[in-house]
Each structure stands twice: as structure tokens, then as C-alpha cells.
Amino acid sequence: MDRQQSDLEELAARVGALLLANGQRLATAESCTGGWVGECLTAIAGSSAWFDRGYITYSNQAKVDLLGVEPATLAAHGAVSEATAAAM
């Protein structure tokens, strides 16, 4: 396992522990990461106690349909922008 993978697993485990300790659950909305965040989180044993679901909304239409991103935001700023990420 390389250092980056180890760091990601450690971070995911810490996030999970904090969520569990606070009685919270996590959902993700990803685009260009293609589900990588969800993969890192669900690689942690017991993550089903704090990870609820993940959306991979790669197309603009998926962002609109599943996450409620306004088409005008996508048209003005593009799919890979701070404005779109905030809307997601």
C-alpha cells in the first residue's frame, strides 16, 4: 500500500469515527472523482453505520435530475467549477 492510500484510509477512518461519535451519517455527491470518495469511505470496516449513500453525477443532466443543480449554473460556470460544486 502506498503512502497516499494509507493516508486516505486513515482520514476516512477518522471521519467515520467522528460521525459515529456524533450520531451523524454521511452522503456524498461526486462528479469527476467518479465515486472515488465513496470507495475510500466504504473501504472502512463498519462504514455502513455512518455512510448513508453516494451519488455519482458525471453528466450535467444527472446533476440537474439527482442533485437539483440549476441548468443556468451549469451553463454559466460549467460542470467543473466552484459554483457547480457548491450547488451539488
TACOR-V344882 format. One record per pair of residues at least 12 apart in sequence whose C-alpha atoms are under 8 Angstrom apart, sorted by the first residue. I is the first residue (numbers start at 1). J is the second residue. D is the distance in whole Angstrom. If there is no record, write none. Layout:
i->{I | I}
j->{J | J}
d->{D | D}
This chain:
i->{8 | 9 | 9 | 9 | 9 | 12 | 12 | 12 | 13 | 13 | 16 | 16 | 16 | 16 | 19 | 20 | 20 | 24 | 25 | 25 | 25 | 25 | 26 | 26 | 26 | 26 | 27 | 27 | 27 | 27 | 27 | 28 | 28 | 28 | 29 | 29 | 29 | 29 | 29 | 29 | 30 | 30 | 30 | 30 | 30 | 31 | 31 | 31 | 31 | 32 | 32 | 34 | 34 | 35 | 35 | 35 | 38 | 60 | 60 | 63 | 67 | 68 | 68 | 69 | 69 | 69 | 70}
j->{40 | 40 | 41 | 43 | 44 | 40 | 41 | 44 | 41 | 44 | 41 | 47 | 50 | 51 | 50 | 49 | 50 | 50 | 49 | 50 | 51 | 52 | 50 | 51 | 52 | 53 | 51 | 52 | 53 | 54 | 55 | 53 | 54 | 55 | 54 | 55 | 56 | 57 | 67 | 88 | 54 | 55 | 56 | 57 | 58 | 56 | 57 | 58 | 59 | 58 | 80 | 56 | 58 | 54 | 55 | 56 | 54 | 74 | 79 | 88 | 88 | 87 | 88 | 84 | 87 | 88 | 87}
d->{7 | 7 | 8 | 8 | 7 | 7 | 5 | 7 | 8 | 6 | 8 | 7 | 6 | 8 | 6 | 7 | 6 | 7 | 8 | 4 | 5 | 6 | 6 | 5 | 6 | 7 | 6 | 5 | 5 | 5 | 8 | 7 | 5 | 6 | 6 | 5 | 6 | 7 | 8 | 7 | 8 | 6 | 5 | 6 | 7 | 6 | 5 | 5 | 8 | 6 | 8 | 6 | 7 | 8 | 8 | 6 | 6 | 7 | 7 | 7 | 6 | 8 | 7 | 7 | 6 | 6 | 8}
